[in-house]
Amino acid sequence: MPQPAHPAGDSVRRAGTDARPGDLLLAAGTPLGPAQLGLLAAAGQHTILARPCPRLTVLSAGNELTGPGRTVLPGRIWESNSFMLAAAARQAGCTARRHPVARDDPDEVLAAVQEALPGTDLLVTSGGISMGGEHDIVKAALQNLDTVSFCSVAMQPGMPQGFGAVGDPATPILMLPGNPVSAFVSFYLFAVSAVRARQGRGCEQPDTTSAMLTAPVRSPAGKTSFISAVLDPATGEIAPVGQSSHQLTALARANALIIVPPPVTALAIGDAVDVLELPL
């Protein structure tokens, strides 16, 4: 039985139907995943110039901190920030590690910082900058270095902040507050931008979207508030779930942060708000 005729060019993939000579295959700053690496190989690229994943180390400080799985004695709490921030760093495209907790001693904190520097592109500390006096142990250990600065940012949570560089060669360091929601919001706003810059992707703040409040919120005068919330993309509504800097339960439920700008102290049901969606 005669076979049907095939039109000319049938089952032929012509040169240039995927990419033409001179086409830009990957823009600078593009993360290299499976498809991108496959494209480079298909284009005959044996080597390329690329930035490695930033290496981030998290160091928590405080006598009150006990590792999960151990018995919590009176006056102590289970340490959570280093686990949370290391996971956030991996989510942002880093390789991340946790350094053992440093006790409330300036010399021990300084030694821990020095120990954490080898193999680190960005050091993030948590705690020891916000209580004042003898409890500001990270500030006490590092404030005499002329390469670091401590300041107050008009935001809630996360007002106390520190930044700079330590060691030789100089390694960037971000010193975040110890309350867990404060640490998380600070990391999302500041550390992720630093990671993006290290990746060659620019350091712009993440894009915002707009949503309608399902419950009222309040904000202190003169500060930008970031409120844990649940955003429903289907309806465009957002429900606040927690505003205190210790409320990890609320943060774990949230998929977004409501932004309340400094001039505003109260918002009502139905008001439109800017929203930062959180990566999940």
N, C-alpha and C positions, 0 to 999 in steps of 0.2 A: 504494500500500500504506500503510495507516494507520501513523503513527508511534506508538511506545509512549508512554503517559502518563508524565509526570515528576511525582514527588511534590512537594508544596509545599516550597519552601525548597531544592530541589536546585540545586547550584552557586552557592548564595548564601553569602557569608561575612558573618556577622552581626557588628555592632559589639560589641566587648567579648569576642570569642572569643580574641583575642590578648592584650590587656591591658585592664583595666577602669579607669574613672576613679578616680584616687587610688592606683593601684598604683605601687610603687617600681620604676622601670625600671632604673636603674643606681645602685648604692650608691656613696657617696663613696669615692674611692680606686681605683675600677675602671679598669684600663688600657683605653684607647680603641683598639680594633682595628677591622677592617672591619665586623664584625657590630654592634658597639656604635655606631659612627658611623651605620650604616644604620638602627638602631633609633631613634636620636635624630632623624634626618631624617624617618622614618616617623611620629614623634610630633609633627612640626611644629616641632621646636626649631631655630631658626635660629642661635642663639648659646648657648653654655654657659660656665660657669666651669670651667676646667681648668688643670692644671699642665703646663707644657712638659716635654719630656724633659730630665732633668738633663744638664748639660754637664760632662764630666769630662776632665781633662788629666793625663797620666802623664809624670813626669820621672824619668829614671834618672841616677845620678851615679857616676862612677868613671873614672880614667885608663885602667883595663884594658879598657874596653868598646869594641868595634869593631862597626860596623854589618854585618849579614849581607850577603854578597856581596863584602865587601872582604877583603883579605889579612890574616890574623891573624899579627902579629909575636910573637916570644917574650915571655911575660909578659902577653899579652892574651887575651881571650875574645870570642866573638860576643855582642853584647847581645841578650837575649831577653825580659827582663821587661816592657819597655814594650809589646811586641807582645802578649804574653800578657795583661797587665792591661787594655790597651785593648779586647781582644776580650772579656774577662770583663765589662768595663763595658758594652759594647754588649749582651751577653747579659742583663745586668741591667736593660736598658731605657734606657741613656744614649746620648747622642752622645759620642763619645770621640775624642781626638786625642793624638798623641805629641809631646812637646817634644824638641828636640835634647838629646843627652846633655850633662850638665854635668861639667866636669873637676874634679879634686880640689883646688879652691881655694875657700875660703869666700866670697870676693867674687864669684866666678863663679857659685857655687850661689845666692847671694842674688839676683844679677842675673837668673839663669834663673827663679827663683821669681817675681820681679816681672814678667818678660816673659810668664810663663805665666798670670797672673791674669786679664787682660781676656778676657771671654767664658767664664769658667770658674765653675762652681758648686761644684765639689769638685776640689781638687788632691791628687794622690797621688804621693809620691816613693818611690823604691826604691833602697836602698843607703845607705851612709854613716852608719849609726846603731849598728852592732853590733860593729865590729872593735876598738874601743878606741883611745884616743890620737889620733894624727894622721890615722888613717884614718876617723874619725867625722866626715866632712866636712860632711854635712847637719846633724848635731847642732852642729858648730862654727859653722856659718853662721847657725843659727836659735835656738840655746839662750839667747841673751841677750834674745830677745823675750819679754815677759811674757805673751804670748798663746798660747804653745806649751809643751807638757810632753813629757818623755821618761820612759819607765818600762820596767820588766821585767814581763812577764805570765807567769804560771806555766803555760806551754804549750810544746809541742814538736811541730813546728817553729814558730818565730815569736816567740821570747821578747822581743827588743827591739822596742819600739813607740814611736811619737810621734804626737801629735795636737794640735789647736788651731785657730787662725785666723790668717791673715796678710793684710796689705794693708788698703786703705780704699776701699770698704767691706770689712768683714771677710769673707774667704772661708775656709771650712773646709779644713783640710789634714790628711791622714793620711800619716805617714812610716813606711814599711814596711821590713823588712830586705831585704837584697840577694840572699840565697840564693833561687833561684827557687821551690822548694816552700814555703819560709817566706813569700815574698811572696804566692803564690797562696792559701795557707790563710788568711793574715792578711786579704787582700782579701775572701775569701768570708765570713769571720766578722765583719769590722768594716765594710769599705767597702760591702758590699751592704746592710747594715742602715742605713747613712747614706743610701744611694740610696733605699731604701724609704721612709725618713722624708721625704726630699725629694719623693717622689712622693705623699705623703699616705697611704701604706699601712701606717704603723706601722713600728717598728724591731725587732720581735721576731726572735729567732733562728729559722732554718729548723727545721721539724719533723724529728724523728728517727724511725727505724724500728729494728726489732730483727732480728738475723741470727745465724747460728751459724758460728763460726770453723772454717776448714778447715786452719789451720796455727797454731802458737803465735806469740805476740807478746810483746814486753817493753816496759816503759815506765819512765822514770826516776822515782824517788820524788818526790812533791810536785808533779808536773806533770800536766796533761791532755795526752795525746798524740793527735795526729790522723794516722792511718796510711793512706796510699794503698792502695786495695783495689778488687777487682772483686766486685760484688754480683750474685748470680744470683737475681732475684726469683722464678723458678719453684720453686727448691728452698729458698729462704730461707738459703742459705749465702753466706759471704763469704770471699774469699781475699786476704790481705795481699800486696802486690806491691812495696812499698818504704817505707822509714822514714827515709831520710836526706834532709836538706834540699836536696841538690843533684840528686836523682834525678828529673829531668824525664821520662826515659824511662818510669819507673814511673808518674808522675803522668799522663802521656798515655794510659796503658793503663787508668787507674782510672776508675770511674764512681761511687765513693763514698769516704768517709773513715770509718775505724773510730775510735771515740772510746774512749780508755782513761782513766778518771777518776783523780784524784790518789792515792787510797789504794792503787791497784792497780799492781803492778810487773811482773806476769806473768799471761798468760792462756793456756789450753791449748786444743788441738783439741776442738771441741764446745761450748766455752763460748759463752754468749749475750753479744752486745755491742750497744751502741747504735751506729747508723750514720747518717751524714749523706749523703744521695744528692746527687751533683753534677749540675748541669744539663748536658746534652749538646747 
